[in-house]
Amino acid sequence: MHKETQKKGFTGASKYVLDDELARIVNISMALEMPLLLKGEPGTGKTMLAHAIAEAFDMRLIVLNVKSSMKLIDALYQYDTLTRLNDSRFGDSKRDVSNIEEYIRMGKIGQGFVSDERVVLLIDEIDKADTDFQDDMLDVLDQMEFDIIEIDKTIKAKNRPVIIITSNAKKDLSDPFLGRCNFHHIAFPEPDMMRRIVQIHFADIDRELLDSAVKTFYRLREIRGIEKKPATRELINWIRALKADPDFRVKDLIKGEVPFLGVLFKKSPDYVVAQNAAARFRV
């Protein structure tokens, strides 16, 4: 990582727009070397923030996608007993079967620890894991080391990663966990911020299309009975679809016609509800 770049602080990336408050908490978390816990509804840019930090500081990004069945050891390392057994049976491997260390594979956290350069470590959707996983993981991240019991070896981090942890707030996190992180809630962007985000992706977008698309998008998000509201990603893809359709006219959108609802709504019940509501837009 370029230390001079880090001193200037994080202000965003080529495709990521953020407000001053989020920029400050990112920079203070990096300075204090504390994990940053991000909460917010899906589609608010929690995951993409880690990508943006990695881009801004030219750092490698390592992503741990948390699963409900995951054990902490899986995120640290794996002992490949099956490969060792096959090697001992068939004897055609270049590996030394008597050396267990040759069969140790680093998990995502382990990869971040053994990296020669500082990395961004994204721990995505931590709320899927149980409380023991969460608390034990933060013990490891506090101490910046863990033991590989099969070879009686302690792995110590060469560099402390920049740690971003995301949660969709579907399940409460423990107080000890919360106490060891900095925290920021990413609210869904207001229309003005959303216009800025769209302009980053479509630098030459027509002003009338921009205003009409954003206005319609927020109207659609307010429809009652929608389980999964369209997020920023869906808006970007929807505008891309509108621009790609040679028959699309902005005036039709202004009149209340909403094409390509399937780009915005991915669940059948939501699609039906949105379709019925959009039909009333034209009345």
ZADO-1210 file (C-alpha; in nm, 4 decimals, padded with zeros to 6 digits):
<atoms>
<atom x="00.0000" y="00.0000" z="00.0000" code="MET" pos="1"/>
<atom x="00.1176" y="00.3511" z="-00.0704" code="HIS" pos="2"/>
<atom x="00.1590" y="00.5137" z="00.2724" code="LYS" pos="3"/>
<atom x="00.1504" y="00.8653" z="00.1299" code="GLU" pos="4"/>
<atom x="-00.1858" y="00.7895" z="-00.0307" code="THR" pos="5"/>
<atom x="-00.3246" y="00.6616" z="00.2997" code="GLN" pos="6"/>
<atom x="-00.2165" y="00.9806" z="00.4787" code="LYS" pos="7"/>
<atom x="-00.4421" y="01.1783" z="00.2457" code="LYS" pos="8"/>
<atom x="-00.7408" y="00.9802" z="00.3690" code="GLY" pos="9"/>
<atom x="-01.0229" y="00.7974" z="00.1962" code="PHE" pos="10"/>
<atom x="-01.2548" y="01.0174" z="-00.0090" code="THR" pos="11"/>
<atom x="-01.4179" y="00.7606" z="-00.2377" code="GLY" pos="12"/>
<atom x="-01.3285" y="00.5752" z="-00.5566" code="ALA" pos="13"/>
<atom x="-01.4035" y="00.5897" z="-00.9276" code="SER" pos="14"/>
<atom x="-01.7491" y="00.4320" z="-00.8905" code="LYS" pos="15"/>
<atom x="-01.8223" y="00.5001" z="-00.5236" code="TYR" pos="16"/>
<atom x="-01.9746" y="00.8207" z="-00.3861" code="VAL" pos="17"/>
<atom x="-01.9839" y="00.8665" z="-00.0101" code="LEU" pos="18"/>
<atom x="-02.0835" y="01.1392" z="00.2336" code="ASP" pos="19"/>
<atom x="-01.8467" y="01.3172" z="00.4726" code="ASP" pos="20"/>
<atom x="-01.9618" y="01.1225" z="00.7795" code="GLU" pos="21"/>
<atom x="-01.8864" y="00.7844" z="00.6211" code="LEU" pos="22"/>
<atom x="-01.5489" y="00.9089" z="00.4966" code="ALA" pos="23"/>
<atom x="-01.4571" y="01.0209" z="00.8492" code="ARG" pos="24"/>
<atom x="-01.5480" y="00.6901" z="01.0140" code="ILE" pos="25"/>
<atom x="-01.3537" y="00.4956" z="00.7486" code="VAL" pos="26"/>
<atom x="-01.0453" y="00.7092" z="00.8027" code="ASN" pos="27"/>
<atom x="-01.0619" y="00.6997" z="01.1830" code="ILE" pos="28"/>
<atom x="-01.1095" y="00.3205" z="01.1767" code="SER" pos="29"/>
<atom x="-00.7999" y="00.2849" z="00.9593" code="MET" pos="30"/>
<atom x="-00.6026" y="00.5177" z="01.1850" code="ALA" pos="31"/>
<atom x="-00.7081" y="00.3328" z="01.5028" code="LEU" pos="32"/>
<atom x="-00.6737" y="-00.0061" z="01.3276" code="GLU" pos="33"/>
<atom x="-01.0227" y="-00.1069" z="01.4424" code="MET" pos="34"/>
<atom x="-01.2787" y="-00.3118" z="01.2476" code="PRO" pos="35"/>
<atom x="-01.5553" y="-00.1018" z="01.0917" code="LEU" pos="36"/>
<atom x="-01.9011" y="-00.2557" z="01.1223" code="LEU" pos="37"/>
<atom x="-02.1462" y="-00.1394" z="00.8559" code="LEU" pos="38"/>
<atom x="-02.5193" y="-00.1923" z="00.8842" code="LYS" pos="39"/>
<atom x="-02.7961" y="-00.1052" z="00.6417" code="GLY" pos="40"/>
<atom x="-03.0496" y="-00.2597" z="00.4094" code="GLU" pos="41"/>
<atom x="-02.9228" y="-00.4609" z="00.1124" code="PRO" pos="42"/>
<atom x="-02.8100" y="-00.2435" z="-00.1752" code="GLY" pos="43"/>
<atom x="-02.6839" y="00.0534" z="00.0262" code="THR" pos="44"/>
<atom x="-02.3214" y="-00.0033" z="-00.0763" code="GLY" pos="45"/>
<atom x="-02.1803" y="-00.1769" z="00.2330" code="LYS" pos="46"/>
<atom x="-01.9939" y="-00.4427" z="00.0378" code="THR" pos="47"/>
<atom x="-01.8870" y="-00.2017" z="-00.2348" code="MET" pos="48"/>
<atom x="-01.7233" y="00.0227" z="00.0256" code="LEU" pos="49"/>
<atom x="-01.4566" y="-00.2408" z="00.0857" code="ALA" pos="50"/>
<atom x="-01.3956" y="-00.2626" z="-00.2896" code="HIS" pos="51"/>
<atom x="-01.3664" y="00.1175" z="-00.3031" code="ALA" pos="52"/>
<atom x="-01.1136" y="00.1307" z="-00.0168" code="ILE" pos="53"/>
<atom x="-00.9042" y="-00.1376" z="-00.1870" code="ALA" pos="54"/>
<atom x="-00.9158" y="00.0568" z="-00.5140" code="GLU" pos="55"/>
<atom x="-00.8349" y="00.3915" z="-00.3531" code="ALA" pos="56"/>
<atom x="-00.5262" y="00.2621" z="-00.1721" code="PHE" pos="57"/>
<atom x="-00.4212" y="00.0037" z="-00.4319" code="ASP" pos="58"/>
<atom x="-00.4631" y="-00.2809" z="-00.1836" code="MET" pos="59"/>
<atom x="-00.5657" y="-00.6407" z="-00.2390" code="ARG" pos="60"/>
<atom x="-00.9202" y="-00.7252" z="-00.1306" code="LEU" pos="61"/>
<atom x="-00.9937" y="-01.0550" z="00.0453" code="ILE" pos="62"/>
<atom x="-01.3622" y="-01.1415" z="00.0905" code="VAL" pos="63"/>
<atom x="-01.4989" y="-01.3802" z="00.3539" code="LEU" pos="64"/>
<atom x="-01.8624" y="-01.4562" z="00.2687" code="ASN" pos="65"/>
<atom x="-02.0088" y="-01.5721" z="00.5990" code="VAL" pos="66"/>
<atom x="-02.2463" y="-01.8710" z="00.5928" code="LYS" pos="67"/>
<atom x="-02.4783" y="-01.9847" z="00.8705" code="SER" pos="68"/>
<atom x="-02.3007" y="-02.3206" z="00.8951" code="SER" pos="69"/>
<atom x="-01.9481" y="-02.1771" z="00.8919" code="MET" pos="70"/>
<atom x="-01.7034" y="-02.2535" z="01.1704" code="LYS" pos="71"/>
<atom x="-01.4321" y="-02.0061" z="01.2613" code="LEU" pos="72"/>
<atom x="-01.1560" y="-02.2526" z="01.1804" code="ILE" pos="73"/>
<atom x="-01.2779" y="-02.2581" z="00.8181" code="ASP" pos="74"/>
<atom x="-01.2062" y="-01.8870" z="00.7950" code="ALA" pos="75"/>
<atom x="-00.8603" y="-01.9341" z="00.9485" code="LEU" pos="76"/>
<atom x="-00.7235" y="-02.2464" z="00.7797" code="TYR" pos="77"/>
<atom x="-00.8118" y="-02.5937" z="00.6532" code="GLN" pos="78"/>
<atom x="-00.6173" y="-02.9154" z="00.6990" code="TYR" pos="79"/>
<atom x="-00.6585" y="-03.1094" z="00.3733" code="ASP" pos="80"/>
<atom x="-00.6688" y="-03.4610" z="00.5153" code="THR" pos="81"/>
<atom x="-00.8242" y="-03.6100" z="00.2011" code="LEU" pos="82"/>
<atom x="-00.5385" y="-03.4999" z="-00.0247" code="THR" pos="83"/>
<atom x="-00.2843" y="-03.6265" z="00.2291" code="ARG" pos="84"/>
<atom x="-00.4601" y="-03.9618" z="00.2437" code="LEU" pos="85"/>
<atom x="-00.4599" y="-03.9903" z="-00.1361" code="ASN" pos="86"/>
<atom x="-00.0930" y="-03.8960" z="-00.1525" code="ASP" pos="87"/>
<atom x="-00.0052" y="-04.1624" z="00.1029" code="SER" pos="88"/>
<atom x="-00.2036" y="-04.4240" z="-00.0903" code="ARG" pos="89"/>
<atom x="-00.0790" y="-04.3546" z="-00.4403" code="PHE" pos="90"/>
<atom x="00.2636" y="-04.2070" z="-00.3701" code="GLY" pos="91"/>
<atom x="00.2761" y="-04.0037" z="-00.6920" code="ASP" pos="92"/>
<atom x="00.2740" y="-03.6561" z="-00.5350" code="SER" pos="93"/>
<atom x="00.5691" y="-03.4202" z="-00.5026" code="LYS" pos="94"/>
<atom x="00.4484" y="-03.3333" z="-00.1519" code="ARG" pos="95"/>
<atom x="00.6121" y="-03.4828" z="00.1554" code="ASP" pos="96"/>
<atom x="00.3328" y="-03.6845" z="00.3185" code="VAL" pos="97"/>
<atom x="00.5134" y="-03.6775" z="00.6533" code="SER" pos="98"/>
<atom x="00.5066" y="-03.2950" z="00.6512" code="ASN" pos="99"/>
<atom x="00.1550" y="-03.1961" z="00.7582" code="ILE" pos="100"/>
<atom x="00.2266" y="-02.8291" z="00.6906" code="GLU" pos="101"/>
<atom x="00.2170" y="-02.9012" z="00.3165" code="GLU" pos="102"/>
<atom x="-00.1509" y="-02.9860" z="00.3576" code="TYR" pos="103"/>
<atom x="-00.2505" y="-02.6711" z="00.5446" code="ILE" pos="104"/>
<atom x="-00.4473" y="-02.4221" z="00.3343" code="ARG" pos="105"/>
<atom x="-00.5157" y="-02.0730" z="00.4620" code="MET" pos="106"/>
<atom x="-00.8757" y="-01.9543" z="00.4877" code="GLY" pos="107"/>
<atom x="-00.9700" y="-01.5966" z="00.4088" code="LYS" pos="108"/>
<atom x="-00.8637" y="-01.4516" z="00.7439" code="ILE" pos="109"/>
<atom x="-00.5460" y="-01.6587" z="00.7331" code="GLY" pos="110"/>
<atom x="-00.4677" y="-01.5248" z="00.3851" code="GLN" pos="111"/>
<atom x="-00.4969" y="-01.1717" z="00.5175" code="GLY" pos="112"/>
<atom x="-00.2579" y="-01.2516" z="00.8031" code="PHE" pos="113"/>
<atom x="00.0177" y="-01.4123" z="00.5929" code="VAL" pos="114"/>
<atom x="00.0063" y="-01.1504" z="00.3165" code="SER" pos="115"/>
<atom x="00.3334" y="-00.9626" z="00.2759" code="ASP" pos="116"/>
<atom x="00.1385" y="-00.6400" z="00.2201" code="GLU" pos="117"/>
<atom x="-00.1541" y="-00.4911" z="00.4078" code="ARG" pos="118"/>
<atom x="-00.4889" y="-00.5980" z="00.2611" code="VAL" pos="119"/>
<atom x="-00.8531" y="-00.5035" z="00.2935" code="VAL" pos="120"/>
<atom x="-01.0406" y="-00.7889" z="00.4615" code="LEU" pos="121"/>
<atom x="-01.4166" y="-00.7833" z="00.3991" code="LEU" pos="122"/>
<atom x="-01.6213" y="-01.0030" z="00.6320" code="ILE" pos="123"/>
<atom x="-01.9568" y="-00.9985" z="00.4573" code="ASP" pos="124"/>
<atom x="-02.2932" y="-01.0583" z="00.6303" code="GLU" pos="125"/>
<atom x="-02.1608" y="-01.1406" z="00.9779" code="ILE" pos="126"/>
<atom x="-02.5188" y="-01.1575" z="01.1091" code="ASP" pos="127"/>
<atom x="-02.5537" y="-01.4988" z="00.9391" code="LYS" pos="128"/>
<atom x="-02.3052" y="-01.6503" z="01.1858" code="ALA" pos="129"/>
<atom x="-02.3789" y="-01.7589" z="01.5403" code="ASP" pos="130"/>
<atom x="-02.2653" y="-01.5560" z="01.8424" code="THR" pos="131"/>
<atom x="-01.9702" y="-01.7854" z="01.9216" code="ASP" pos="132"/>
<atom x="-01.8327" y="-01.7399" z="01.5693" code="PHE" pos="133"/>
<atom x="-01.8667" y="-01.3624" z="01.5953" code="GLN" pos="134"/>
<atom x="-01.6993" y="-01.3279" z="01.9352" code="ASP" pos="135"/>
<atom x="-01.4225" y="-01.5817" z="01.8671" code="ASP" pos="136"/>
<atom x="-01.3477" y="-01.4138" z="01.5345" code="MET" pos="137"/>
<atom x="-01.3007" y="-01.0769" z="01.7025" code="LEU" pos="138"/>
<atom x="-01.0673" y="-01.2398" z="01.9579" code="ASP" pos="139"/>
<atom x="-00.8502" y="-01.3509" z="01.6656" code="VAL" pos="140"/>
<atom x="-00.8715" y="-01.0091" z="01.5006" code="LEU" pos="141"/>
<atom x="-00.7810" y="-00.8367" z="01.8295" code="ASP" pos="142"/>
<atom x="-00.4798" y="-01.0570" z="01.8917" code="GLN" pos="143"/>
<atom x="-00.3843" y="-01.0741" z="01.5228" code="MET" pos="144"/>
<atom x="-00.2814" y="-01.4371" z="01.5627" code="GLU" pos="145"/>
<atom x="-00.4222" y="-01.7887" z="01.5717" code="PHE" pos="146"/>
<atom x="-00.2900" y="-02.1412" z="01.6298" code="ASP" pos="147"/>
<atom x="-00.2752" y="-02.4276" z="01.3829" code="ILE" pos="148"/>
<atom x="-00.3115" y="-02.7154" z="01.6260" code="ILE" pos="149"/>
<atom x="-00.2149" y="-02.9903" z="01.3788" code="GLU" pos="150"/>
<atom x="00.1392" y="-02.8544" z="01.3489" code="ILE" pos="151"/>
<atom x="00.1594" y="-02.6654" z="01.6808" code="ASP" pos="152"/>
<atom x="00.2286" y="-02.3377" z="01.5045" code="LYS" pos="153"/>
<atom x="00.1091" y="-01.9837" z="01.5717" code="THR" pos="154"/>
<atom x="00.0285" y="-01.7669" z="01.2713" code="ILE" pos="155"/>
<atom x="00.0862" y="-01.3992" z="01.3477" code="LYS" pos="156"/>
<atom x="-00.0314" y="-01.1291" z="01.1101" code="ALA" pos="157"/>
<atom x="00.2497" y="-00.9743" z="00.9098" code="LYS" pos="158"/>
<atom x="00.0339" y="-00.6636" z="00.8654" code="ASN" pos="159"/>
<atom x="-00.2937" y="-00.5700" z="01.0328" code="ARG" pos="160"/>
<atom x="-00.5635" y="-00.5767" z="00.7629" code="PRO" pos="161"/>
<atom x="-00.8135" y="-00.2981" z="00.7074" code="VAL" pos="162"/>
<atom x="-01.1220" y="-00.4826" z="00.8337" code="ILE" pos="163"/>
<atom x="-01.4706" y="-00.4069" z="00.7035" code="ILE" pos="164"/>
<atom x="-01.7592" y="-00.6087" z="00.8491" code="ILE" pos="165"/>
<atom x="-02.1097" y="-00.5894" z="00.7047" code="THR" pos="166"/>
<atom x="-02.4469" y="-00.6803" z="00.8514" code="SER" pos="167"/>
<atom x="-02.7951" y="-00.6631" z="00.7022" code="ASN" pos="168"/>
<atom x="-02.9283" y="-00.6223" z="01.0568" code="ALA" pos="169"/>
<atom x="-03.1349" y="-00.9401" z="01.0318" code="LYS" pos="170"/>
<atom x="-03.0045" y="-01.0593" z="01.3670" code="LYS" pos="171"/>
<atom x="-02.8722" y="-00.8719" z="01.6702" code="ASP" pos="172"/>
<atom x="-02.4982" y="-00.8859" z="01.7300" code="LEU" pos="173"/>
<atom x="-02.3602" y="-00.9435" z="02.0780" code="SER" pos="174"/>
<atom x="-02.2599" y="-00.6512" z="02.3006" code="ASP" pos="175"/>
<atom x="-01.8956" y="-00.7685" z="02.3206" code="PRO" pos="176"/>
<atom x="-01.8857" y="-00.7803" z="01.9422" code="PHE" pos="177"/>
<atom x="-02.0329" y="-00.4322" z="01.9058" code="LEU" pos="178"/>
<atom x="-01.7973" y="-00.2967" z="02.1708" code="GLY" pos="179"/>
<atom x="-01.4894" y="-00.3940" z="01.9721" code="ARG" pos="180"/>
<atom x="-01.5892" y="-00.2299" z="01.6436" code="CYS" pos="181"/>
<atom x="-01.6471" y="00.1166" z="01.5118" code="ASN" pos="182"/>
<atom x="-01.9991" y="00.1402" z="01.3728" code="PHE" pos="183"/>
<atom x="-02.1764" y="00.3180" z="01.0897" code="HIS" pos="184"/>
<atom x="-02.5287" y="00.2796" z="00.9572" code="HIS" pos="185"/>
<atom x="-02.5492" y="00.3399" z="00.5836" code="ILE" pos="186"/>
<atom x="-02.8931" y="00.4790" z="00.5139" code="ALA" pos="187"/>
<atom x="-03.0467" y="00.4394" z="00.1707" code="PHE" pos="188"/>
<atom x="-02.9334" y="00.7378" z="-00.0404" code="PRO" pos="189"/>
<atom x="-03.1567" y="01.0417" z="-00.0601" code="GLU" pos="190"/>
<atom x="-03.2591" y="01.1414" z="-00.4163" code="PRO" pos="191"/>
<atom x="-02.9889" y="01.4102" z="-00.4462" code="ASP" pos="192"/>
<atom x="-02.7169" y="01.1625" z="-00.3471" code="MET" pos="193"/>
<atom x="-02.8676" y="00.9044" z="-00.5822" code="MET" pos="194"/>
<atom x="-02.8434" y="01.1498" z="-00.8717" code="ARG" pos="195"/>
<atom x="-02.4728" y="01.1911" z="-00.7958" code="ARG" pos="196"/>
<atom x="-02.4283" y="00.8137" z="-00.7909" code="ILE" pos="197"/>
<atom x="-02.6092" y="00.7736" z="-01.1224" code="VAL" pos="198"/>
<atom x="-02.3984" y="01.0471" z="-01.2821" code="GLN" pos="199"/>
<atom x="-02.0832" y="00.8613" z="-01.1792" code="ILE" pos="200"/>
<atom x="-02.2047" y="00.5622" z="-01.3818" code="HIS" pos="201"/>
<atom x="-02.3541" y="00.7652" z="-01.6695" code="PHE" pos="202"/>
<atom x="-02.1460" y="01.0781" z="-01.7131" code="ALA" pos="203"/>
<atom x="-02.3389" y="01.1903" z="-02.0220" code="ASP" pos="204"/>
<atom x="-02.6891" y="01.1085" z="-01.8993" code="ILE" pos="205"/>
<atom x="-02.9624" y="01.3455" z="-02.0146" code="ASP" pos="206"/>
<atom x="-03.0868" y="01.5622" z="-01.7286" code="ARG" pos="207"/>
<atom x="-03.4521" y="01.4897" z="-01.8058" code="GLU" pos="208"/>
<atom x="-03.3879" y="01.1142" z="-01.8056" code="LEU" pos="209"/>
<atom x="-03.1911" y="01.1385" z="-01.4826" code="LEU" pos="210"/>
<atom x="-03.4620" y="01.3299" z="-01.2991" code="ASP" pos="211"/>
<atom x="-03.7495" y="01.1191" z="-01.4340" code="SER" pos="212"/>
<atom x="-03.5772" y="00.7862" z="-01.3679" code="ALA" pos="213"/>
<atom x="-03.4804" y="00.8785" z="-01.0105" code="VAL" pos="214"/>
<atom x="-03.8286" y="01.0161" z="-00.9354" code="LYS" pos="215"/>
<atom x="-03.9979" y="00.7018" z="-01.0706" code="THR" pos="216"/>
<atom x="-03.7508" y="00.4780" z="-00.8855" code="PHE" pos="217"/>
<atom x="-03.8350" y="00.6333" z="-00.5481" code="TYR" pos="218"/>
<atom x="-04.2060" y="00.6129" z="-00.6248" code="ARG" pos="219"/>
<atom x="-04.1662" y="00.2421" z="-00.6905" code="LEU" pos="220"/>
<atom x="-03.9747" y="00.1918" z="-00.3645" code="ARG" pos="221"/>
<atom x="-04.2690" y="00.3435" z="-00.1730" code="GLU" pos="222"/>
<atom x="-04.5212" y="00.0897" z="-00.3044" code="ILE" pos="223"/>
<atom x="-04.6826" y="-00.0966" z="-00.0172" code="ARG" pos="224"/>
<atom x="-04.6508" y="-00.4721" z="-00.0068" code="GLY" pos="225"/>
<atom x="-04.3031" y="-00.4920" z="-00.1633" code="ILE" pos="226"/>
<atom x="-04.0785" y="-00.7398" z="00.0178" code="GLU" pos="227"/>
<atom x="-03.7489" y="-00.6583" z="-00.1565" code="LYS" pos="228"/>
<atom x="-03.7277" y="-00.2961" z="-00.2578" code="LYS" pos="229"/>
<atom x="-03.5090" y="-00.2192" z="-00.5583" code="PRO" pos="230"/>
<atom x="-03.1656" y="-00.0933" z="-00.4577" code="ALA" pos="231"/>
<atom x="-02.8999" y="00.1211" z="-00.6233" code="THR" pos="232"/>
<atom x="-02.7752" y="-00.1715" z="-00.8311" code="ARG" pos="233"/>
<atom x="-03.1216" y="-00.2223" z="-00.9782" code="GLU" pos="234"/>
<atom x="-03.1561" y="00.1478" z="-01.0581" code="LEU" pos="235"/>
<atom x="-02.8252" y="00.1495" z="-01.2459" code="ILE" pos="236"/>
<atom x="-02.9241" y="-00.1604" z="-01.4441" code="ASN" pos="237"/>
<atom x="-03.2697" y="-00.0164" z="-01.5132" code="TRP" pos="238"/>
<atom x="-03.1254" y="00.3065" z="-01.6542" code="ILE" pos="239"/>
<atom x="-02.8865" y="00.0965" z="-01.8612" code="ARG" pos="240"/>
<atom x="-03.1888" y="-00.0917" z="-02.0011" code="ALA" pos="241"/>
<atom x="-03.3755" y="00.2317" z="-02.0754" code="LEU" pos="242"/>
<atom x="-03.0772" y="00.3750" z="-02.2614" code="LYS" pos="243"/>
<atom x="-03.0333" y="00.0531" z="-02.4607" code="ALA" pos="244"/>
<atom x="-03.3972" y="00.0455" z="-02.5803" code="ASP" pos="245"/>
<atom x="-03.4251" y="00.2342" z="-02.9130" code="PRO" pos="246"/>
<atom x="-03.8029" y="00.2706" z="-02.8631" code="ASP" pos="247"/>
<atom x="-03.7813" y="00.4257" z="-02.5160" code="PHE" pos="248"/>
<atom x="-03.8855" y="00.7895" z="-02.4822" code="ARG" pos="249"/>
<atom x="-03.8377" y="00.9942" z="-02.1642" code="VAL" pos="250"/>
<atom x="-04.1802" y="01.1528" z="-02.2140" code="LYS" pos="251"/>
<atom x="-04.3387" y="00.8086" z="-02.1685" code="ASP" pos="252"/>
<atom x="-04.1694" y="00.7758" z="-01.8301" code="LEU" pos="253"/>
<atom x="-04.2944" y="01.1223" z="-01.7355" code="ILE" pos="254"/>
<atom x="-04.6476" y="01.0115" z="-01.8300" code="LYS" pos="255"/>
<atom x="-04.6202" y="00.7212" z="-01.5857" code="GLY" pos="256"/>
<atom x="-04.5232" y="00.4313" z="-01.8128" code="GLU" pos="257"/>
<atom x="-04.2656" y="00.2092" z="-01.6415" code="VAL" pos="258"/>
<atom x="-04.0915" y="-00.0386" z="-01.8735" code="PRO" pos="259"/>
<atom x="-03.8623" y="-00.3241" z="-01.7652" code="PHE" pos="260"/>
<atom x="-04.0075" y="-00.3742" z="-01.4175" code="LEU" pos="261"/>
<atom x="-03.8329" y="-00.7100" z="-01.4146" code="GLY" pos="262"/>
<atom x="-03.4996" y="-00.5297" z="-01.3897" code="VAL" pos="263"/>
<atom x="-03.6135" y="-00.3628" z="-01.0683" code="LEU" pos="264"/>
<atom x="-03.8162" y="-00.6375" z="-00.9025" code="PHE" pos="265"/>
<atom x="-03.6727" y="-00.9903" z="-00.8890" code="LYS" pos="266"/>
<atom x="-03.9403" y="-01.1697" z="-00.6845" code="LYS" pos="267"/>
<atom x="-04.2627" y="-01.2734" z="-00.8535" code="SER" pos="268"/>
<atom x="-04.4984" y="-01.1369" z="-00.5821" code="PRO" pos="269"/>
<atom x="-04.3108" y="-00.8038" z="-00.5810" code="ASP" pos="270"/>
<atom x="-04.3252" y="-00.7887" z="-00.9593" code="TYR" pos="271"/>
<atom x="-04.7026" y="-00.8364" z="-00.9590" code="VAL" pos="272"/>
<atom x="-04.7567" y="-00.5750" z="-00.6875" code="VAL" pos="273"/>
<atom x="-04.5304" y="-00.3281" z="-00.8699" code="ALA" pos="274"/>
<atom x="-04.7008" y="-00.3967" z="-01.2019" code="GLN" pos="275"/>
<atom x="-05.0440" y="-00.3221" z="-01.0550" code="ASN" pos="276"/>
<atom x="-04.9181" y="-00.0083" z="-00.8811" code="ALA" pos="277"/>
<atom x="-04.7332" y="00.1168" z="-01.1892" code="ALA" pos="278"/>
<atom x="-05.0533" y="00.0844" z="-01.3916" code="ALA" pos="279"/>
<atom x="-05.2083" y="00.3415" z="-01.1580" code="ARG" pos="280"/>
<atom x="-04.9190" y="00.5812" z="-01.2246" code="PHE" pos="281"/>
<atom x="-05.0727" y="00.6470" z="-01.5678" code="ARG" pos="282"/>
<atom x="-05.4147" y="00.7373" z="-01.4308" code="VAL" pos="283"/>
</atoms>
